[in-house]
Amino acid sequence: MADQCQLMVDVDGGVEQLEQDVLARFERVEHNQFQDENTSTNSTSINTIDNNQNYTNSKHNEFSRSTINGNVTIHNDGQAGQDQYFSKLPYADGAAFNSRLWEHESHCLPETRVDLLQEIMTWSKDPRGACIFWLNGIAGTGKSTIGRTVARTWHNQNRLGASFFFSKGRGDLGHAAKLFTSLTTQLAIALPAIKPYVCKAIEEIPDIFQRGLADQWKYLILQPLTNHPTEVLPQSEIFMLVIDALDECQGDNDTRLILRLLAEAKTLNAVRLRIFITSRPEIPTRLGFSAMPGAAHQDFVLHNISQSIIEHDISILLHHELENIRTENNIYEGWPGEDTVRLLCQRACGLFIYASTACRFIGDLSWDPVDRLSLILKDDYVGQSRTRELDAMYTRILTHSIKLGDQYLHDKERLSAEFRRIVGSIIILFDTLPVDMLARLLDITERTVRVRLRCLHSVLDVPDRQGPEFPVRLLHPSFRDFLLRNERCLDHHIWIDEEKAHGDLFVSCLKLMSNHLKRDMCNLRLPGALISELEDGVVENRVPLDVQYACSYWVTI
């Protein structure tokens, strides 16, 4: 797919004015190139910040001239100068495991995943261990839950350097453009002594944020960690990086490149770095690991764990969630019974996502949990794959929502068409949108969208509140996989034709841009101005979020 298109906020002013603007830009580029070529002949002068554990809390500290390791002399002009460098680092909102985005996501319950978590912790402390631990497994086996759990543990131990949780369809979390710059920002908080070297790289390479992943890894992470003062950290200390859901990173070539670059961490001496990666065993990821020396990585296949161990852990999860549902709904003591829990465990077929989705469906406060449990346990689905029961549950949830959620509408074809239009768009969006903006993009009333989504809270996060910070989002990528594959989604009323959905969304984007874009929307009076040149908030205040989405992604649909 093509890269995200950068919006031109004003193209008015005529050909002559546009030509003058282009010439001025070329002059600035040549000037920057000349300065970059002569950087090596000039004395290195950059701003530093002290070795506080959190540089954001030390804004008023003053700094003097200092020398790091005796070979890099750094001139410091105070905290403001350092903040100016770090404010330039592009950051993917929601990247870190403890971001607001993931606040309500689950962690491993006590007495679950005991042996696996112990193996991961042992590896993370072994100075002779492999540089990378690859936890792989098919969709729904609990990889991200484990990723959040170990990230939280290392964070509490002050050993977490940085984390990045990929998530397809959530803007910058769906691609690698801001991966290394986001990791750099977090690493600089965990290891303040690398900050001068990061600032030095930004000063000497002004276009570092436009360069490829290899250069960003080398100059923003690898070299600063290589130059980290050895006396600052205990010799035995090992810092961790967590990369979750690498398979959801757009671009197969980027995936393989990321793995090749991360493997270079084994050359570090000043700071010992270990990298924990989770992903599905997709071909690009497997090829990336196969290109590494065997000693560089340690693998663990989740879906190969003994079935008895997995069923034990899923049983604990079901008991925990169903007991909460029983208490909240004042259901009789002992519900739903051991036989029912055992049956749900068997139907999960080792997939934690089956258990968690079933519990969300049963616990929906709009319905009677006893009736919903009975619906889940119906045995009227025929399939052969390991996802048979998960597919059956998704089918029941959606069929139930379409039939029972709107009893006053008898036109099933109309209902299914609206479902495919609305939910089909949600699962293929390149970035999430709140309900009102989604409705405007699709040219459907907001009420209609909310009515169609109100019974889908077990598979979608549909906030009641409005605003750009409350988007509709998938609860698990297995729901997208199910809807887009007709060999799994056997009901044509809910199956989403991906090609048609992209085509419909493309037309919606064009219509929205045609109806809302106008000359000089941001009132800049400056032909040819780019978003990157504007002050923060200008575009957000002048261009609605749905129009921003259409302008940014129509070309990639």
C-alpha positions as CSV (number, residue, x, y, z in Angstrom):
1,M,0.0,0.0,0.0
2,A,1.0,3.5,-0.5
3,D,2.3,5.6,2.4
4,Q,0.0,7.9,4.2
5,C,-0.6,11.0,2.0
6,Q,0.3,14.3,3.6
7,L,-2.4,16.9,3.3
8,M,-1.7,20.2,1.6
9,V,-3.6,22.7,3.6
10,D,-3.7,25.4,1.0
11,V,-2.9,25.3,-2.7
12,D,-4.3,28.7,-3.7
13,G,-2.3,31.6,-5.0
14,G,-1.7,30.8,-8.6
15,V,1.1,29.1,-10.5
16,E,3.6,31.9,-10.1
17,Q,3.3,32.0,-6.3
18,L,3.5,28.2,-6.2
19,E,6.6,28.2,-8.3
20,Q,8.2,30.8,-6.0
21,D,7.3,28.6,-3.0
22,V,8.9,25.5,-4.6
23,L,12.1,27.4,-5.4
24,A,12.3,28.7,-1.8
25,R,12.0,25.2,-0.5
26,F,14.8,23.9,-2.8
27,E,17.1,26.7,-1.4
28,R,16.3,25.7,2.1
29,V,17.1,22.0,1.3
30,E,20.4,22.9,-0.3
31,H,21.3,25.1,2.7
32,N,20.6,22.2,5.1
33,Q,22.6,19.8,3.0
34,F,25.6,22.2,3.0
35,Q,25.4,22.5,6.8
36,D,25.1,18.7,7.2
37,E,28.2,18.1,5.1
38,N,30.3,20.4,7.2
39,T,29.0,19.2,10.6
40,S,32.0,16.9,11.1
41,T,34.5,19.9,10.9
42,N,32.7,21.9,13.5
43,S,33.0,21.4,17.3
44,T,30.1,19.4,18.7
45,S,27.8,21.6,20.7
46,I,24.5,20.3,22.1
47,N,22.3,20.7,25.1
48,T,22.3,18.1,27.9
49,I,20.1,17.3,30.8
50,D,21.1,15.8,34.1
51,N,20.7,12.1,35.0
52,N,17.4,12.4,36.6
53,Q,15.2,9.3,36.4
54,N,12.5,11.3,34.7
55,Y,13.6,14.2,32.6
56,T,10.0,15.6,32.4
57,N,10.2,16.4,36.1
58,S,13.5,18.3,35.9
59,K,12.6,21.3,33.7
60,H,14.1,23.9,36.0
61,N,17.5,22.3,36.4
62,E,20.5,24.2,35.0
63,F,23.4,22.5,33.4
64,S,27.0,23.3,32.9
65,R,29.7,22.2,30.6
66,S,30.3,18.5,31.0
67,T,32.4,15.7,29.4
68,I,31.0,12.2,28.9
69,N,33.5,9.3,28.8
70,G,36.3,11.7,28.2
71,N,35.7,11.9,24.4
72,V,32.5,13.8,23.8
73,T,32.4,17.4,25.0
74,I,28.9,18.8,25.4
75,H,27.9,22.5,25.8
76,N,24.7,22.9,27.8
77,D,22.4,25.9,27.6
78,G,19.8,24.6,30.1
79,Q,16.8,22.4,30.2
80,A,14.8,24.4,27.7
81,G,17.2,23.6,25.0
82,Q,17.1,19.9,25.8
83,D,13.3,19.9,25.8
84,Q,13.4,21.5,22.4
85,Y,15.3,18.6,20.9
86,F,13.1,15.9,22.6
87,S,9.9,17.7,21.6
88,K,10.8,17.0,18.0
89,L,10.7,13.2,18.5
90,P,7.6,11.8,16.8
91,Y,5.7,9.6,19.2
92,A,2.9,7.1,18.5
93,D,0.1,7.7,21.0
94,G,-0.7,4.5,22.8
95,A,2.6,2.8,22.1
96,A,3.6,2.0,25.7
97,F,2.0,-0.9,27.6
98,N,0.7,1.5,30.3
99,S,-0.8,4.0,27.9
100,R,-4.4,5.1,28.5
101,L,-5.4,3.1,25.5
102,W,-4.6,-0.2,27.2
103,E,-5.7,0.7,30.7
104,H,-8.7,-1.7,30.8
105,E,-7.0,-4.6,29.0
106,S,-6.4,-7.8,30.9
107,H,-3.3,-9.2,32.6
108,C,-2.6,-12.8,33.5
109,L,-4.6,-13.8,36.6
110,P,-2.8,-15.3,39.6
111,E,-2.0,-19.1,39.2
112,T,-2.2,-18.8,35.4
113,R,0.7,-19.1,32.8
114,V,2.9,-20.0,35.8
115,D,5.6,-22.0,34.0
116,L,5.7,-19.8,31.0
117,L,6.1,-16.6,33.0
118,Q,8.8,-18.2,35.0
119,E,10.7,-19.1,31.9
120,I,10.4,-15.6,30.5
121,M,11.6,-14.1,33.8
122,T,14.6,-16.5,34.0
123,W,15.6,-15.6,30.4
124,S,15.3,-11.9,31.1
125,K,17.9,-12.2,34.0
126,D,20.3,-14.5,32.3
127,P,23.4,-12.6,31.1
128,R,24.2,-15.4,28.8
129,G,20.7,-15.7,27.4
130,A,19.6,-15.0,23.9
131,C,19.1,-11.4,22.9
132,I,15.5,-11.9,21.8
133,F,12.6,-14.0,23.1
134,W,9.9,-14.7,20.5
135,L,6.6,-15.7,21.9
136,N,4.5,-16.8,19.0
137,G,1.0,-18.3,18.7
138,I,-2.1,-18.2,16.6
139,A,-4.8,-15.6,17.2
140,G,-6.5,-15.7,20.5
141,T,-3.9,-17.6,22.5
142,G,-3.2,-14.7,24.9
143,K,0.0,-13.2,23.5
144,S,-0.8,-9.6,24.2
145,T,-2.1,-10.4,27.7
146,I,1.3,-12.0,28.5
147,G,3.1,-9.1,26.9
148,R,1.3,-6.6,29.2
149,T,1.9,-8.8,32.2
150,V,5.7,-9.1,31.7
151,A,6.0,-5.4,30.8
152,R,4.2,-4.5,34.0
153,T,6.5,-6.8,36.0
154,W,9.7,-5.3,34.4
155,H,8.3,-1.8,34.9
156,N,7.8,-2.4,38.6
157,Q,11.4,-3.7,38.8
158,N,12.7,-0.5,37.1
159,R,14.0,-2.7,34.3
160,L,11.7,-1.8,31.5
161,G,13.4,0.3,28.9
162,A,10.5,0.8,26.5
163,S,7.5,-0.9,24.9
164,F,5.6,-0.7,21.7
165,F,2.2,-2.4,21.2
166,F,1.3,-2.6,17.5
167,S,-2.3,-2.6,16.7
168,K,-3.6,-2.7,13.1
169,G,-6.2,0.0,12.3
170,R,-5.1,2.4,15.1
171,G,-3.1,5.0,13.2
172,D,0.6,5.1,14.1
173,L,0.3,1.8,16.0
174,G,-0.4,0.0,12.7
175,H,3.0,0.8,11.0
176,A,6.6,1.2,11.9
177,A,7.1,4.9,11.0
178,K,7.3,6.0,14.7
179,L,8.5,2.8,16.2
180,F,12.1,3.7,17.0
181,T,11.4,7.4,17.8
182,S,8.7,6.2,20.3
183,L,11.1,3.7,21.8
184,T,13.8,6.4,22.0
185,T,11.5,8.7,24.0
186,Q,10.8,6.0,26.6
187,L,14.4,4.9,26.7
188,A,15.5,8.4,27.5
189,I,13.2,8.4,30.6
190,A,14.5,5.0,31.8
191,L,18.1,5.7,31.0
192,P,18.7,9.5,31.2
193,A,22.4,9.3,30.5
194,I,21.6,8.6,26.8
195,K,19.8,11.9,26.3
196,P,22.9,13.9,25.4
197,Y,23.8,11.4,22.6
198,V,20.2,11.4,21.3
199,C,20.3,15.2,21.2
200,K,23.6,15.1,19.5
201,A,22.2,12.9,16.8
202,I,19.1,15.1,16.3
203,E,21.4,18.2,16.0
204,E,23.9,16.6,13.6
205,I,21.3,14.8,11.4
206,P,18.4,17.3,11.1
207,D,16.4,15.0,8.8
208,I,16.8,12.0,11.1
209,F,13.0,11.7,11.5
210,Q,12.5,11.4,7.7
211,R,15.2,8.8,7.3
212,G,14.7,5.1,7.2
213,L,14.3,2.7,10.1
214,A,18.0,1.6,9.9
215,D,19.3,5.1,10.4
216,Q,16.9,5.9,13.2
217,W,17.8,2.7,15.0
218,K,21.5,3.3,14.6
219,Y,21.7,7.0,15.6
220,L,18.8,7.3,18.1
221,I,19.1,4.0,19.9
222,L,22.1,1.8,19.2
223,Q,24.8,4.5,19.3
224,P,23.4,6.3,22.4
225,L,23.2,3.0,24.2
226,T,26.7,2.1,23.1
227,N,28.0,5.4,24.5
228,H,26.1,5.0,27.8
229,P,28.5,5.5,30.8
230,T,29.3,2.1,32.2
231,E,29.7,3.3,35.7
232,V,26.1,4.6,35.9
233,L,24.5,1.1,36.0
234,P,25.2,-2.0,38.0
235,Q,27.1,-4.4,35.8
236,S,24.5,-7.2,36.2
237,E,21.5,-4.9,35.2
238,I,19.6,-6.0,32.1
239,F,17.0,-3.7,30.5
240,M,14.0,-4.9,28.5
241,L,12.2,-3.9,25.4
242,V,8.7,-5.3,24.7
243,I,7.4,-5.3,21.1
244,D,3.8,-6.7,21.0
245,A,1.9,-7.9,18.0
246,L,4.7,-7.4,15.5
247,D,2.5,-9.2,12.9
248,E,0.1,-6.3,13.0
249,C,2.8,-3.9,11.6
250,Q,2.0,-2.9,8.1
251,G,4.6,-3.9,5.5
252,D,6.3,-7.3,5.3
253,N,9.6,-5.7,4.5
254,D,9.5,-3.5,7.5
255,T,8.8,-6.5,9.8
256,R,11.9,-8.4,8.5
257,L,14.0,-5.2,8.7
258,I,12.9,-4.5,12.3
259,L,13.9,-8.0,13.4
260,R,17.3,-7.7,11.7
261,L,18.0,-4.3,13.4
262,L,16.8,-5.5,16.9
263,A,19.2,-8.5,16.6
264,E,22.1,-5.9,16.6
265,A,21.3,-5.3,20.3
266,K,23.5,-8.3,21.2
267,T,26.6,-6.2,20.4
268,L,25.8,-3.8,23.2
269,N,28.2,-3.8,26.2
270,A,27.6,-0.6,28.2
271,V,23.8,-1.4,28.5
272,R,22.6,-5.0,28.3
273,L,19.4,-5.2,26.4
274,R,16.9,-8.0,26.0
275,I,13.9,-7.8,23.6
276,F,10.6,-9.6,24.2
277,I,8.5,-10.0,21.0
278,T,5.1,-11.4,20.5
279,S,3.4,-12.2,17.2
280,R,1.5,-14.7,15.1
281,P,3.8,-17.1,13.2
282,E,3.3,-15.2,9.9
283,I,5.6,-15.7,7.0
284,P,7.5,-12.3,7.2
285,T,8.1,-12.8,10.9
286,R,9.3,-16.4,10.5
287,L,11.6,-15.4,7.7
288,G,13.0,-12.6,9.8
289,F,13.8,-14.9,12.7
290,S,15.2,-17.6,10.3
291,A,17.7,-15.1,9.1
292,M,19.1,-14.7,12.6
293,P,21.7,-17.0,14.1
294,G,20.0,-19.6,16.3
295,A,21.7,-18.3,19.4
296,A,20.3,-14.8,18.9
297,H,16.8,-15.7,19.8
298,Q,14.8,-18.1,22.0
299,D,11.3,-19.2,20.8
300,F,8.2,-20.3,22.6
301,V,5.1,-21.5,20.7
302,L,2.0,-20.8,22.8
303,H,-0.3,-23.2,20.9
304,N,2.0,-26.1,21.6
305,I,1.5,-25.9,25.4
306,S,0.0,-29.0,26.9
307,Q,-3.8,-28.9,26.5
308,S,-4.4,-29.8,30.1
309,I,-2.3,-26.7,31.2
310,I,-4.2,-24.4,28.8
311,E,-7.6,-25.7,30.0
312,H,-6.6,-25.2,33.6
313,D,-5.7,-21.5,32.9
314,I,-8.8,-20.9,30.9
315,S,-10.9,-22.5,33.6
316,I,-9.5,-20.0,36.1
317,L,-10.3,-17.2,33.8
318,L,-13.9,-18.5,33.3
319,H,-14.5,-19.0,37.0
320,H,-13.2,-15.5,37.8
321,E,-15.3,-13.7,35.1
322,L,-18.5,-15.8,35.6
323,E,-18.4,-15.3,39.4
324,N,-18.3,-11.5,38.8
325,I,-21.3,-11.8,36.4
326,R,-23.2,-13.9,39.0
327,T,-22.6,-11.4,41.7
328,E,-23.4,-8.3,39.6
329,N,-26.7,-9.9,38.5
330,N,-27.7,-11.5,41.8
331,I,-27.9,-15.0,40.3
332,Y,-28.2,-18.0,42.6
333,E,-25.2,-19.5,44.3
334,G,-23.3,-22.1,42.3
335,W,-24.3,-20.7,38.9
336,P,-23.3,-21.8,36.2
337,G,-21.9,-25.0,37.6
338,E,-18.7,-27.0,37.1
339,D,-20.1,-29.0,34.1
340,T,-20.9,-25.8,32.2
341,V,-17.4,-24.3,32.9
342,R,-15.8,-27.5,31.8
343,L,-17.9,-27.5,28.6
344,L,-16.9,-23.9,27.9
345,C,-13.2,-24.8,28.4
346,Q,-13.5,-27.6,25.9
347,R,-15.2,-25.4,23.4
348,A,-12.5,-22.8,23.8
349,C,-10.0,-25.2,22.1
350,G,-7.1,-23.5,23.8
351,L,-8.2,-20.0,22.7
352,F,-8.3,-17.5,25.6
353,I,-10.2,-15.1,23.3
354,Y,-13.1,-17.5,23.2
355,A,-13.4,-17.4,27.0
356,S,-13.0,-13.7,27.3
357,T,-15.5,-12.9,24.4
358,A,-18.0,-15.4,25.8
359,C,-17.9,-13.7,29.2
360,R,-18.3,-10.3,27.7
361,F,-21.3,-11.5,25.7
362,I,-22.9,-13.3,28.7
363,G,-22.2,-10.3,31.0
364,D,-23.8,-7.7,28.8
365,L,-26.0,-5.8,31.3
366,S,-28.8,-5.3,28.7
367,W,-29.6,-9.0,28.7
368,D,-30.2,-11.9,31.1
369,P,-26.9,-13.7,31.6
370,V,-28.7,-17.1,31.9
371,D,-30.3,-16.7,28.5
372,R,-27.1,-15.5,26.9
373,L,-25.1,-18.5,28.3
374,S,-27.7,-20.8,26.9
375,L,-27.3,-19.2,23.5
376,I,-23.5,-19.6,23.6
377,L,-23.9,-23.3,24.5
378,K,-26.1,-24.2,21.5
379,D,-24.5,-26.8,19.3
380,D,-25.7,-26.1,15.8
381,Y,-22.6,-25.1,14.0
382,V,-20.6,-27.3,11.7
383,G,-16.9,-26.7,11.0
384,Q,-13.5,-28.4,10.9
385,S,-10.8,-25.9,11.9
386,R,-9.4,-25.1,15.3
387,T,-11.4,-21.9,15.3
388,R,-14.7,-23.8,14.8
389,E,-16.1,-22.9,18.2
390,L,-14.8,-19.3,18.1
391,D,-16.4,-18.9,14.7
392,A,-19.7,-20.4,16.0
393,M,-19.7,-18.0,18.9
394,Y,-19.1,-14.9,16.7
395,T,-21.9,-16.1,14.4
396,R,-24.3,-16.5,17.2
397,I,-23.4,-13.1,18.7
398,L,-23.9,-11.3,15.4
399,T,-27.0,-13.2,14.3
400,H,-28.5,-12.5,17.7
401,S,-27.7,-8.8,17.5
402,I,-29.2,-8.5,14.0
403,K,-32.4,-10.4,14.8
404,L,-33.2,-9.4,18.4
405,G,-31.6,-6.0,18.6
406,D,-34.2,-4.4,16.3
407,Q,-37.4,-6.4,16.4
408,Y,-39.4,-3.5,15.0
409,L,-37.5,-3.8,11.7
410,H,-38.4,-6.9,9.6
411,D,-36.3,-6.3,6.6
412,K,-33.4,-8.6,7.3
413,E,-31.6,-7.7,4.1
414,R,-31.6,-4.0,5.1
415,L,-30.3,-4.8,8.6
416,S,-27.5,-7.0,7.2
417,A,-26.6,-4.4,4.6
418,E,-26.3,-1.7,7.3
419,F,-24.3,-4.1,9.4
420,R,-21.8,-4.8,6.6
421,R,-21.6,-1.1,5.8
422,I,-20.9,0.1,9.4
423,V,-19.0,-2.8,10.9
424,G,-17.3,-3.6,7.6
425,S,-15.9,0.0,7.6
426,I,-14.8,-0.3,11.3
427,I,-12.7,-3.4,10.7
428,I,-10.8,-2.0,7.7
429,L,-10.2,1.6,8.8
430,F,-6.6,2.6,9.0
431,D,-7.3,4.6,12.1
432,T,-10.1,4.6,14.6
433,L,-12.9,7.1,14.6
434,P,-15.5,8.1,17.2
435,V,-19.2,7.3,16.4
436,D,-20.2,10.7,15.2
437,M,-17.2,11.1,12.9
438,L,-17.7,7.5,11.6
439,A,-21.3,8.4,10.8
440,R,-20.3,11.5,8.9
441,L,-17.7,9.6,6.9
442,L,-20.2,6.9,5.9
443,D,-23.0,9.5,5.4
444,I,-25.3,7.6,7.8
445,T,-27.1,9.2,10.8
446,E,-25.3,8.9,14.1
447,R,-28.4,7.4,15.6
448,T,-28.4,4.6,13.1
449,V,-24.8,3.8,13.8
450,R,-25.3,3.7,17.5
451,V,-28.4,1.5,17.1
452,R,-26.5,-1.0,15.0
453,L,-23.5,-1.1,17.4
454,R,-25.4,-1.2,20.7
455,C,-25.6,-5.0,20.9
456,L,-22.0,-5.6,19.8
457,H,-20.2,-4.6,23.0
458,S,-18.8,-8.1,23.4
459,V,-16.8,-7.7,20.2
460,L,-16.4,-4.0,19.8
461,D,-15.5,-1.2,22.2
462,V,-18.3,1.4,21.7
463,P,-17.9,4.3,24.1
464,D,-21.0,6.1,25.3
465,R,-19.1,9.4,25.4
466,Q,-18.2,11.5,22.4
467,G,-15.0,13.1,21.3
468,P,-11.9,12.2,19.4
469,E,-10.4,10.4,22.4
470,F,-13.4,7.9,22.5
471,P,-13.2,6.0,19.2
472,V,-14.9,2.7,18.3
473,R,-12.4,-0.1,18.2
474,L,-12.0,-3.9,17.8
475,L,-11.5,-5.8,21.0
476,H,-9.5,-8.5,19.3
477,P,-8.1,-8.9,15.7
478,S,-9.7,-12.4,15.5
479,F,-13.1,-10.7,15.0
480,R,-11.7,-9.0,11.9
481,D,-10.2,-12.3,10.6
482,F,-13.5,-14.1,11.1
483,L,-15.6,-11.5,9.2
484,L,-13.3,-11.2,6.2
485,R,-12.9,-14.9,5.5
486,N,-15.9,-16.6,3.9
487,E,-14.6,-20.1,4.8
488,R,-15.0,-19.1,8.4
489,C,-18.0,-16.7,8.3
490,L,-20.5,-19.0,6.6
491,D,-23.5,-16.6,6.9
492,H,-23.6,-14.3,3.9
493,H,-25.6,-11.8,5.9
494,I,-22.6,-11.0,8.1
495,W,-19.6,-11.9,5.9
496,I,-17.7,-8.8,4.8
497,D,-16.4,-8.6,1.3
498,E,-13.1,-6.8,1.9
499,E,-12.7,-5.6,-1.6
500,K,-16.2,-4.1,-1.7
501,A,-15.8,-2.6,1.7
502,H,-12.6,-0.8,0.6
503,G,-14.3,0.4,-2.5
504,D,-17.3,1.8,-0.6
505,L,-15.0,3.5,1.9
506,F,-13.0,5.0,-1.0
507,V,-16.2,6.5,-2.4
508,S,-17.2,7.8,1.0
509,C,-13.8,9.5,1.4
510,L,-14.1,11.2,-1.9
511,K,-17.6,12.4,-1.3
512,L,-16.6,13.8,2.1
513,M,-13.6,15.7,0.8
514,S,-15.7,17.1,-2.1
515,N,-18.3,18.4,0.3
516,H,-16.1,19.8,3.0
517,L,-12.7,20.9,1.6
518,K,-12.5,24.5,0.6
519,R,-9.8,27.0,-0.2
520,D,-7.5,28.0,2.7
521,M,-9.5,26.1,5.4
522,C,-6.9,27.0,8.0
523,N,-6.9,30.7,7.1
524,L,-3.1,30.6,6.6
525,R,-2.9,32.8,3.5
526,L,0.2,30.9,2.6
527,P,0.0,28.8,-0.6
528,G,1.7,25.3,-0.4
529,A,1.9,25.2,3.4
530,L,2.4,21.6,4.8
531,I,0.9,20.2,8.0
532,S,4.5,19.6,9.3
533,E,5.1,23.4,9.2
534,L,2.1,24.4,11.2
535,E,1.8,25.0,14.9
536,D,0.1,22.3,16.9
537,G,-3.6,22.4,16.9
538,V,-4.1,24.4,13.8
539,V,-5.4,21.6,11.6
540,E,-7.3,19.9,14.5
541,N,-9.2,23.1,15.2
542,R,-10.1,23.8,11.6
543,V,-10.5,20.4,9.9
544,P,-12.9,17.8,11.4
545,L,-11.4,14.4,12.3
546,D,-13.4,12.6,9.6
547,V,-12.2,15.0,6.9
548,Q,-8.6,14.5,8.2
549,Y,-9.0,10.8,7.9
550,A,-10.4,11.0,4.3
551,C,-7.6,13.3,3.2
552,S,-4.9,11.1,4.8
553,Y,-6.1,7.6,3.8
554,W,-8.2,7.7,0.7
555,V,-5.2,7.0,-1.4
556,T,-4.4,3.8,0.6
557,I,-7.8,2.3,0.4
